Amino acid sequence: MEWWQDLTLIWTGIVAFAIIMYVLMDGFDLGLGILFPFAGRDVDRDVMMNTVAPVWDFNETWLILGGAGLFAAFPLAYAVILPALYLPLTLMLIALIFRGVAFEFRFKAKSSRYVWDRSFHLGSLVATVVQGMALGAFIQGFTVENRAYAGGNFDWFSVFSLLTGAALVAGYALLGCTWLIWRTEGSLQEWAYKLSKPLFLAVIGFIALVSIWTPLANQTIADRWFSWPNILYLSPVPILTAALALLYWRAINKRYEVQPFALSMGLFILSFAGLAVSLWPNVIPPNISIWDAASPPETQEFLLVGMAFLIPTIVVYTIYSYYVFRGKIGEDVGYH
Amino acid sequence: MDIDPLMLSRIQFAFTISFHILFPAFTIGLANWIMVLEGLWLKTGRDVYRQLSEFWTKIFAISFGMGVVSGIVMSYQFGTNWSRWSDITGNVMGPLIQYEVVTAFFLEAAFLGILLFGRSKVPRGMHFFAACMVAIGTIISSFWILSSNSWLHTPAGFEIRDGRFFVTSWWEVVFNPSFPYRLAHMVTAAFLTTSFVIAGISAWYILKGRFAEYTRISFGMSLGLIAILAPLQILLGDLHGLKTMEVQPAKIAAMEGHWEGGAGAPLILFAWPDMEAEKNHYEIGIPFLSSLILTHELEGEVPGLKQFAPEDRPYVPIVFWTFRIMVGIGFLMLFVAVGFVFLSWRRRLYDSPWFHWICVAMTPAGFVAILAGWFTTEIGRQPWMVQGLLRTADGVTPSLTAGAALTSLGLFLVTYALIFTAGTYYILRLLQLGPQPHHSETTHQARQEAGRPKRPMSVPDERIEPAE
């Protein structure tokens, strides 16, 4: 393997890291938005928003990093995938706008407050559905001709993508729910505990469905997983998933506070790993590899020099921000 | 004008970026203003600085939030609507935008949380540090975004292989010829914009006889900055113009409204440029002045539009008029600066209502000037997406249909109209309330000194709408 091919591997790692960070970080605050209208009292909704108000903007920045990283390291993938997802991405951006401004506007409004409650909820829900459907469309692959997307406006819409859309709603809701268990107390925490089991069962069901459907629909992915000796090397993914599931159930029953959130994130990371295994080494399924789509070595090197310092710095910011705003959030917190 | 995906994408891009640019333009200056106030508070301990900072921080938070959400749209639109451009220039533009994200966006986002919510959670010094980081973040962000934008105007440090750009020198890419001028001009514009907002609102409070303690600080400080920046901006604009004549002569010809160009060209004050007839109607000009300004010689040679093939000319009327709007506002700003210096000298700054009314009227001046300048420079680059190398028509997404483009444009129009109306309404309500003395001493230190572990940092959910 040439040296620049290793460089591309590093870049694949960085973009993958940005995407999984986005899913984990924005995932739980989108999940709060999904659960938002079902909370019992208005003051509970205040608390839910206040648990993430200092960090949501930071969480969402990972989405820009994912997009910019794709553009910088894999411009071809950026130029194919974004047009293929034109309508869902437009919907996602609009949804994120309504949801994002709700953080500022809701606490400034009184008579129009319900508008921003709804805007926060629907924005979170639509953004999640669309991200999930985009993921499904991605797994199914895109039509490419002459270095450009050559399919239609609605190729992304399928039964499978509806399934992945629903799966992500359940997944983010689980992250949001377990985040609430960790960061709140009293009746709100109680409510989150109650939700944590059915949501978890739904997520496990969706993981199973997607895991069965994907290889059935795609021979290459089936071969990847079920041929010898791959099946041996890859077996830790499902085994670990099962182990985490059992640990989660125990954690909820023992009413642990931090573990459910950590284990939910673990489930996401494992699902992401499973997905990566299925699609490797393609960045535009079904047949454009990371090396075909990569920017040239001089671009990747220029970027890597900076990233080597900056990504650790960002991780330090993350830890510091969460450290500053640690602890249970009560009903008396806010700057508004 | 055909309604095709290309035209719709151009309208959508122009619309979304024009909307977006208002917020960074405002928050760059505001972040620095808040940093100064926090610094003064830390140094003097005078409560008035803290209250003023908290007041402007609320307005900052709304503006910044709107800037963030509209900015995410920008970063995805490159791919959705301009995928050919993304593929062709991605090797060059991608890293610049990536560097903006990792050096600026994360810095701003991480410390914004502490700036807004952290006063009771971190020491005073750390809170001031967070204000500094947010302010520095806005400047770093300007650096990268203007570098990448400038590269499209004056590409450098690359070679073209198989129709795509490959970088030969990153130094030349980042510090491309027009970048220093554009960065200086834009950042100064942003500071002026914020200064005029602060000056205008302070003038309004003075006229209404409200918040005298606060307005003395904010009125004097913002006008002091205007007195320095308004003349500086005219100088920077002139330097930027001279550079543009060197690197984008067609744009200068359109800005000046010159068809023939040549020696001893007049400065055209008013005209109706006619692209069909290739001449101006109703032209009023000052002889030799354009040559004098652009070449510093009465008989200097200036470019004319006819030197360029018709298909390589920008759309002249818009460029011609937006340029005049920008320059006109620049001179009005200079007038305010002179008025401030004069009134300060006569010690009549706080009792000259006519001047306060002018300041109120000038509140939105910076925004209008920035939009006009942005139109001048971007439409002036047309028909090129990368000056001289890639036409806008060749950068659009091939698979994009008119239906999809129309859908997204319609959605963005409605969304931005709603968001902008709501945001403006809440900002106006905050302005009506004005700076508020806080209810209790609730900083980190105060809490520690008092030995109380937990205390509300402010009145939660302070509503700004009247009770009904």
Interface residues (C-beta under 8 A of the other chain):
Chain A: D46 A53 P54 V55 D57 F58 E60 T61 L63 I64 L65 G67 A68 G69 F71 A72 A73 P75 L76 Y78 A79 V80 I81 L82 P83 A84 L85 Y86 L87 L89 T90 L91 L93 I94 L96 I97 F98 G100 V101 F103 E104 F105 F107 K108 A109 K110 S111 S112 R147 A148 Y149 A150 G151 G152 N153 S295 P296 E298 T299 F302 L303 G306 M307 L310 I311 T313 I314 Y317 T318 Y320 S321 V324 F325 E331 D332 V333 G334 Y335 H336
Chain B: K58 A61 I62 G65 M66 V68 V69 S70 G71 I72 V73 S75 Y76 F78 G79 T80 S83 R84 S86 D87 G90 N91 V92 M93 G94 P95 I97 Q98 Y99 E100 V101 V102 T103 F105 F106 L107 A109 A110 F111 L112 G113 I114 L116 F117 G118 R119 K121 V122 F166 V167 T168 W170 T397 P398 S399 L400 T401 G403 A404 T407 S408 L411 F412 T415 I419 A422 G423 Y426 R429 L430 P456 M457 S458 P460 D461 E462 R463 I464 E465 A467 E468
